[in-house]
Amino acid sequence: MLPPDPVQLAQELIRFDTVNPPGFERDCAAYLGRILESAGFETSYEDFDEGRTTLIARLAGSDAGLSPLAITGHLDTVPFGHQPWTREPLAGEISDGRLYGRGASDMKSGVAVAVTSAVAAAKRRPKRGLLLILTAGEETGCDGARYVAGVPDLLGKASGLLVAEPTSNYPAIGHRGALWVRAQSAGKTAHGSMPERGVNAIYRAAKAISKLEDFGFNEKPDSLLGSPSINVGTVQGGMNVNSVPDFAEFTVDIRSISENAHDRTLEQISSYLGEDVSLQAFVDLKPVKSAPDDPFVACAYRVVEKELGLTPEPRTLPFFTDASILAEAMATSTVIIGPGETSLAHQTDEYCVVDRIPECEVIYRRLIEAWCNPS
């Protein structure tokens, strides 16, 4: 079969409503599965919950002794947000050289490139096989990737992991980790007209949140990953306006640079905030950093240099990807290249520059050809 046009496929993928929550990636996964099956891929559908489907598509290489190249992207997107869009977020509209829609950059254009380049490669059956892992639930902590990594004998080892997250087609070799923490404060309820009879849990939470603005990690910046960061993302508490609240909760997003720092960071924050707040981690993802001289990284650099006319320098990304789970599970190095714009991820009126999509597909085709057919 002829490979689908990557721009048209990106438009079609945007039209699938995979906003997470609730996600429901099943229909989108099945659509892509049919395309890959027609090209000779063997597929399986792995659900970590009802309708939360990760697509696994495998093409055997002509040399069974070589580990495959793994390519991954996620099918879910974040919610639209409260601000009004000037474009319909699920229409996949193209205007003034931009493809608009939720997921246009993060990361359905990247998924389209991964699929169309894999279909093109299947026609010539490379020596190394291809393993596509198109995941559900990445945005909420790599849920789909974690699930498939835990299925015995499903993934196996890979010779490299290519991630289609948004980088404007510039190769990145890692990203910071993520530690998401739920913080809770307790109090004593009372009538709102007699607050002295209660203990206000929201006040306790507010004091803790204010302190976090000044929290310092006391950690030396990494030469590639930079410095860790902390952000309070949500706050909730109380039952009604005329009662003293006896419970409040807020969530904290920590981006890390050290693989083994999460337990220590949690202890530091707990000590810093004191006994009025209890902490519980609910997402724990390690940072990823490949060596610039790794053979797969070097191959990607050569391809990008030839296709884009620039000499790549080692870069990493501020956000996490499924590589936090998959690179370790498949014991391989990571390169992140995608047509989307890093700065537009999760934004209102999200878009992808249309010309970057076929440009990225050429990079993927050349990289698959170079890496999967070693001499």
C-alpha positions in Angstrom: 0.0 0.0 0.0 1.0 3.6 -0.5 1.9 5.4 2.7 -0.8 7.9 3.9 0.0 11.5 3.5 1.3 12.6 7.0 -0.5 16.0 7.0 -3.8 14.4 6.1 -3.3 11.7 8.7 -2.5 14.3 11.3 -5.8 16.0 10.5 -7.7 12.8 10.9 -6.0 12.0 14.2 -6.9 15.5 15.6 -10.6 14.7 14.8 -10.5 11.8 17.2 -11.5 13.1 20.7 -8.9 11.6 23.0 -8.9 14.4 25.6 -7.6 12.9 28.8 -9.5 12.6 31.1 -11.3 10.5 30.1 -9.0 9.6 27.2 -10.8 6.8 25.4 -8.0 6.2 22.8 -9.5 2.9 21.5 -11.0 4.2 18.3 -7.9 6.2 17.4 -5.7 3.2 18.1 -7.9 0.9 16.0 -7.8 3.4 13.1 -4.0 3.4 13.1 -3.9 -0.3 13.6 -5.8 -0.9 10.4 -3.3 1.2 8.5 -0.3 -0.6 9.9 -1.9 -4.1 9.5 -2.4 -3.3 5.8 1.3 -2.6 5.5 2.2 -6.0 7.0 2.6 -5.1 10.7 1.3 -7.5 13.4 -0.8 -5.6 15.9 -2.1 -6.0 19.4 -4.3 -3.8 21.6 -3.4 -3.4 25.2 -6.0 -1.8 27.5 -5.1 -0.6 31.0 -8.7 0.4 31.6 -11.9 0.4 29.6 -11.3 2.1 26.3 -7.7 3.1 27.3 -5.9 1.4 24.5 -2.2 1.3 23.6 -1.4 0.0 20.1 1.6 -2.3 19.6 2.6 -2.8 16.0 5.5 -5.0 15.1 7.3 -5.5 11.8 9.8 -8.4 11.7 13.2 -7.5 10.3 15.0 -9.6 7.7 17.8 -10.3 10.3 16.3 -12.0 13.3 19.5 -11.4 15.3 19.1 -7.6 15.3 17.0 -5.9 17.9 14.2 -3.7 16.5 14.0 0.1 16.4 11.2 1.2 18.7 9.1 4.3 17.8 6.6 5.8 20.3 4.0 8.5 20.5 0.9 9.0 22.6 -2.7 9.2 21.4 -4.2 11.2 24.3 -4.3 15.0 24.6 -4.9 17.4 27.4 -8.2 19.2 27.9 -9.0 22.3 25.9 -8.7 24.7 28.8 -11.0 27.5 30.0 -10.0 30.2 27.4 -12.0 30.2 24.2 -10.3 28.9 21.0 -10.5 30.9 17.8 -10.4 27.6 15.9 -12.4 24.4 16.5 -10.1 22.2 18.5 -11.2 18.9 17.0 -11.5 20.1 13.3 -7.9 19.7 12.1 -8.2 23.0 10.2 -5.3 24.3 8.1 -4.9 28.0 7.8 -1.9 30.2 6.9 0.5 27.2 6.9 -0.6 26.0 10.3 -2.5 22.9 11.3 -4.7 23.8 14.3 -6.3 21.6 16.9 -5.8 20.0 20.3 -2.9 17.6 19.8 -1.6 19.3 16.6 1.9 19.7 18.2 1.5 17.5 21.3 1.5 15.1 19.5 -0.7 13.8 16.8 1.4 15.3 14.0 4.3 13.3 15.5 2.2 10.1 15.6 1.2 10.6 12.0 4.9 10.9 11.0 5.7 7.8 13.0 3.0 5.8 11.2 3.6 7.0 7.7 7.3 6.5 7.8 6.9 3.0 9.3 4.5 2.1 6.5 7.0 3.4 3.9 9.8 1.3 5.5 7.7 -1.8 5.5 7.8 -1.9 1.7 11.5 -2.7 1.8 11.6 -4.8 5.0 14.7 -3.5 6.8 17.2 -5.7 8.5 16.2 -4.5 11.9 12.5 -4.8 12.7 10.2 -1.9 13.7 8.2 -1.8 16.9 5.6 1.0 17.2 4.2 1.7 20.6 1.3 4.2 20.4 0.2 4.8 23.9 -2.8 5.8 25.9 -2.7 7.9 29.0 0.7 9.6 28.7 -0.5 13.0 29.8 -1.5 11.7 33.2 1.7 9.9 34.0 2.6 7.4 31.3 -0.1 5.0 32.3 -0.3 3.1 29.0 3.5 2.8 28.7 3.7 1.6 32.3 1.1 -1.0 31.6 2.7 -2.5 28.4 6.1 -2.4 30.0 4.7 -4.7 32.7 3.3 -7.3 30.3 5.7 -10.2 30.1 7.5 -10.7 26.8 5.5 -8.0 25.0 8.1 -5.4 24.2 11.5 -7.1 24.5 14.8 -5.3 23.9 15.2 -2.5 21.4 18.2 -1.0 19.6 17.0 2.5 19.9 13.9 4.4 21.0 12.6 7.2 18.7 10.0 9.5 20.4 7.8 11.7 18.2 7.2 14.4 20.9 7.3 18.1 19.7 10.9 19.4 19.1 10.5 21.4 15.8 12.5 18.5 14.3 15.6 19.2 16.3 16.9 16.0 18.0 16.8 15.9 21.8 18.5 13.2 23.8 16.6 13.3 27.1 14.3 15.2 29.4 13.7 15.9 33.1 11.8 13.5 35.3 8.6 14.1 37.1 7.4 13.6 40.7 3.8 14.5 41.3 2.7 14.8 44.9 -0.6 15.1 46.6 -0.4 17.3 49.7 -3.2 17.2 52.3 -3.9 19.2 55.4 -6.5 18.4 58.1 -8.4 20.6 60.4 -11.5 20.7 62.6 -14.9 21.8 61.3 -17.0 24.4 62.9 -19.7 26.9 62.1 -18.4 29.7 59.8 -19.7 32.3 62.3 -17.5 30.8 65.1 -14.2 30.1 63.4 -12.4 30.1 66.7 -14.1 26.8 67.5 -12.5 25.1 64.5 -9.1 24.6 62.8 -9.1 25.9 59.2 -7.4 23.3 56.9 -7.4 25.7 54.0 -5.3 28.2 56.0 -2.8 25.4 56.7 -2.6 24.5 53.1 -2.3 28.1 52.1 0.7 28.6 54.4 2.3 25.5 52.9 1.7 26.7 49.4 3.2 30.1 50.2 6.3 28.4 51.6 6.8 26.3 48.4 7.4 29.5 46.4 10.7 29.8 48.2 11.7 26.1 48.3 15.2 25.5 47.1 16.4 22.1 45.9 20.0 22.7 46.9 21.0 20.7 43.8 23.7 21.5 41.3 22.3 22.1 37.8 22.9 19.3 35.3 24.8 20.3 32.2 22.0 19.1 29.9 18.9 18.8 32.0 19.3 22.2 33.8 17.7 22.7 37.2 14.8 21.1 38.9 11.5 23.0 39.3 8.4 23.0 41.4 4.8 24.1 40.7 1.6 23.9 42.6 -1.0 22.8 40.1 -4.4 22.4 41.8 -6.0 23.4 45.1 -9.3 22.3 46.6 -10.9 22.2 50.0 -13.9 22.9 52.2 -17.5 21.8 52.0 -19.5 25.1 52.0 -18.9 28.8 52.5 -20.3 28.9 56.0 -18.2 26.1 57.6 -14.7 26.0 58.8 -13.0 23.5 56.4 -11.5 20.4 58.0 -9.8 19.2 54.8 -7.8 20.7 52.0 -5.6 19.3 49.3 -3.2 20.6 46.7 -1.0 19.0 44.1 2.7 19.7 43.4 4.5 19.1 40.1 8.3 18.6 40.6 10.5 18.2 37.6 13.8 16.5 38.5 17.3 16.1 37.0 18.6 13.2 39.2 17.6 9.6 38.7 17.7 8.7 42.4 16.6 12.1 43.9 12.9 11.6 44.3 12.8 10.0 47.7 15.2 12.5 49.0 13.2 15.4 47.5 10.0 14.1 49.1 11.7 14.0 52.5 13.1 17.5 52.1 9.7 19.0 51.2 8.0 17.1 54.0 10.5 18.4 56.5 10.3 21.9 55.0 6.4 22.1 55.2 6.1 20.6 58.7 3.5 18.3 60.3 0.4 20.2 59.2 0.7 18.8 55.7 1.0 15.1 54.6 2.5 14.2 51.3 2.0 11.2 48.9 3.6 10.7 45.5 1.2 9.6 42.7 3.5 9.9 39.7 7.1 9.0 39.8 9.0 9.2 36.5 12.8 9.2 36.1 14.7 11.7 34.0 16.1 10.4 30.7 19.5 11.3 29.3 21.3 9.5 26.4 25.0 9.9 25.8 25.8 12.3 22.9 28.2 9.7 21.5 25.8 6.8 21.7 25.6 5.1 18.3 21.9 5.6 17.8 22.2 9.3 18.9 25.1 9.7 16.5 23.1 8.2 13.6 20.2 10.6 14.3 22.6 13.6 14.4 24.0 12.6 11.0 20.6 12.3 9.4 19.4 15.6 10.8 22.6 17.4 9.8 22.2 16.1 6.2 18.5 16.8 5.9 18.3 20.2 7.7 21.8 21.5 7.1 22.6 22.1 10.8 25.0 20.5 13.2 23.0 19.2 16.2 24.2 20.0 19.7 23.1 18.0 22.7 19.7 19.2 24.0 17.1 18.0 26.4 13.4 18.8 27.0 11.7 20.2 30.1 8.7 17.9 30.0 8.6 14.1 30.5 7.8 11.5 27.8 7.0 7.8 27.7 10.7 7.2 27.4 10.8 7.5 31.2 9.2 4.0 31.2 10.0 2.5 27.8 13.8 3.3 27.5 14.5 1.4 30.8 12.1 -1.4 29.9 13.8 -2.0 26.6 17.3 -1.2 27.8 18.0 1.3 25.1 19.0 4.9 24.3 16.5 7.6 23.4 16.2 10.3 20.7 13.3 12.6 20.6 12.3 14.3 17.3 8.9 15.6 16.3 7.4 18.2 14.1 5.4 20.0 16.8 6.4 23.1 18.6 7.5 22.5 22.2 6.2 25.9 23.3 2.7 25.2 22.0 2.1 22.0 24.0 -1.1 22.4 26.0 -1.8 25.9 24.7 -5.0 27.5 23.5 -5.2 27.5 19.7 -2.4 24.9 19.6 -1.0 24.3 16.1 1.8 22.7 14.2 3.6 24.3 11.3 2.4 22.3 8.3 5.8 22.2 6.5 7.5 20.6 9.5 5.3 17.5 9.1 6.7 16.2 5.8 10.1 17.5 6.8 10.0 15.3 9.9 8.7 12.3 7.8 11.8 12.5 5.6 14.0 12.6 8.7 12.2 9.5 10.1 12.5 7.6 6.8 16.2 8.4 6.4 16.8 7.5 10.1 15.0 4.2 9.8 16.9 3.4 6.6 20.3 4.3 8.1 19.8 2.6 11.5 17.8 -0.4 10.5 20.0 -1.5 7.6 23.5 -1.7 9.2 26.3 -2.7 6.8 
